[in-house]
Amino acid sequence: MSETSPRLRAELEGVPTYKPGKPAAADGPVAYKLSSNENPYPPLAGVMESALAAAGSFNRYPDMACTGLMAELADRFGVPVSHIATGTGSVGVAQQLLQATSGPGDEVIYAWRSFEAYPIITQVSGATSVRVPLTDGEVHDLDAMADAITERTRLIFVCNPNNPTGTVVRRAELERFLDRVPSDVLVVLDEAYREFIRDPEVPDGIEIYRDRPNVCVLRTFSKAYGLAGLRVGFAVAHEPVAAALRKTAVPFGVSQLAQDAAVASLRAEDELMGRVGSLVAERTRVVEALRGQGWTVPETQANFVWLRLGDRTTDFAAACEQAGVVVRPFAGEGMRATIGETEANDIFLQAAEAFRKEL
Ligand SMILES: Cc1ncc(COP(=O)(O)O)c(C=O)c1O
C-alpha cells in the first residue's frame, strides 16, 4: 500500500484556523462569555415556537430557495427577491462571495485588524489577501484601501462597524471611496452589527447598494436578532451578484428551523430592537465607565468595545477570566469585550478598573 496521503490544495497550507470565542467555564469562577459578540438575551418565546414547530419535520429537507424568508426580507427592505441571497450565517455568504469572485492570482482587500474570517476564506479561495492597516484612530483607512486596488483586485471588504474595534466609516467618506473603486470590483459592506449603530452619519448599506451594482451588503440574524446558533445570514446585491451567490451556496444549507425563526424574528422586530436599545444603553454605560477609569476607548457603534492593550493583552484577558468574564484577546494587540448582561458588564468593568490601578 502506498504511503502518500491524498493530495490537498496547496492553498490550504498555513490557513489560520478560526478561533471561536472561548466559552464560559461550566464550573469554576468564570460565569459569563463576552468573547463572541453574541446577544445575551434568550430566544423570544414566539421565535422559539416557530423553530420548534419546524423541528417537527426535520426528517425533511428545508425549502432550498428559502422562499418565505426571501419574501419577508424583500418586503422588509424594499428590494426585489432576486437581489437577495441567503447562507449559513453571513460568514457562509462571505465564503460564497469569495467563491463567486476570487481565485488564485486575484487579490482581496480588507482593513486589518478586522473580522478574522476574512483572511481564512480568502486563503481558502486561493486568492491573496491585501491587508490595509487601520488608522491610528482604529478606523478603516479608505484612501489607503483605494490606493491598494490593482488590476487583480476582485473584492474589497468594508466592515462597518468594524470587528473588533467597533469603529465606523461615515457616508461622505464611504461614497468618496466607492467613487474610486472600478465598477468591476465588488465591494462588500459587511454590516453584521448594523442594528447597533446610532450615529446618523453612518449610511445604511442597503441605501448605498441601490445605485451601485458593484456593492453587496451582508447582514446576519446572529447578532441583533439573537439567532447565532441557527446560522442564517443574507446578502443584498444586484442580480448578477445575487445569482452567483445562489450558485455557490451549499444546497439546503439554511435549515428550516433557521428560516422559520428568522421569519418570526422579522415579525417580532419591535421587541427585538427594544433589546438592542437596551444593549446600546449598556454600551454607553460601559464606554463611559472605561473612559472614567482612564482607558482610551475608540467610539464603538457595535455590541462590543475594544481596548488596544499591546503587550498587556493576554494578562488583561486572564484578569477578566479570573474575575468571571471571558473576553476575546488578540495577543500583542488588544482585546474585544462584548456588551452582555448588566452583571457581566459590571464584572468586566471591575476587572478593568483593578487592572488599570496596577499599571
Ligand atoms: C463583521 C462580521 N461579519 C460577519 C460575521 C458572521 O456572523 P454570522 O456568520 O453568524 O452571520 C461576524 C461574526 O462575528 C462578524 O463579526
The ligand as an SDF file (V2000), in Angstrom:
LIG
                    3D

 16 16  0  0  0  0  0  0  0  0999 V2000
  -18.0740   41.5050   10.9400 C   0  0  0  0  0  0  0  0  0  0  0  0
  -18.7010   40.1820   10.9790 C   0  0  0  0  0  0  0  0  0  0  0  0
  -19.2310   39.6880    9.8750 N   0  0  0  0  0  0  0  0  0  0  0  0
  -19.8220   38.5030    9.8550 C   0  0  0  0  0  0  0  0  0  0  0  0
  -19.8970   37.7450   10.9890 C   0  0  0  0  0  0  0  0  0  0  0  0
  -20.5110   36.3920   10.8700 C   0  0  0  0  0  0  0  0  0  0  0  0
  -21.6130   36.1930   11.5950 O   0  0  0  0  0  0  0  0  0  0  0  0
  -22.6150   35.0220   11.2030 P   0  0  0  0  0  0  0  0  0  0  0  0
  -21.8890   34.0680   10.3160 O   0  0  0  0  0  0  0  0  0  0  0  0
  -23.0040   34.4200   12.4870 O   0  0  0  0  0  0  0  0  0  0  0  0
  -23.7240   35.6990   10.4720 O   0  0  0  0  0  0  0  0  0  0  0  0
  -19.3790   38.1940   12.1890 C   0  0  0  0  0  0  0  0  0  0  0  0
  -19.4430   37.3750   13.4000 C   0  0  0  0  0  0  0  0  0  0  0  0
  -18.8350   37.5750   14.3900 O   0  0  0  0  0  0  0  0  0  0  0  0
  -18.7530   39.4510   12.1780 C   0  0  0  0  0  0  0  0  0  0  0  0
  -18.2050   39.9460   13.2970 O   0  0  0  0  0  0  0  0  0  0  0  0
  1  2  1  0
  2  3  1  0
  2 15  2  0
  3  4  2  0
  4  5  1  0
  5  6  1  0
  5 12  2  0
  6  7  1  0
  7  8  1  0
  8  9  2  0
  8 10  1  0
  8 11  1  0
 12 13  1  0
 12 15  1  0
 13 14  2  0
 15 16  1  0
M  END
$$$$
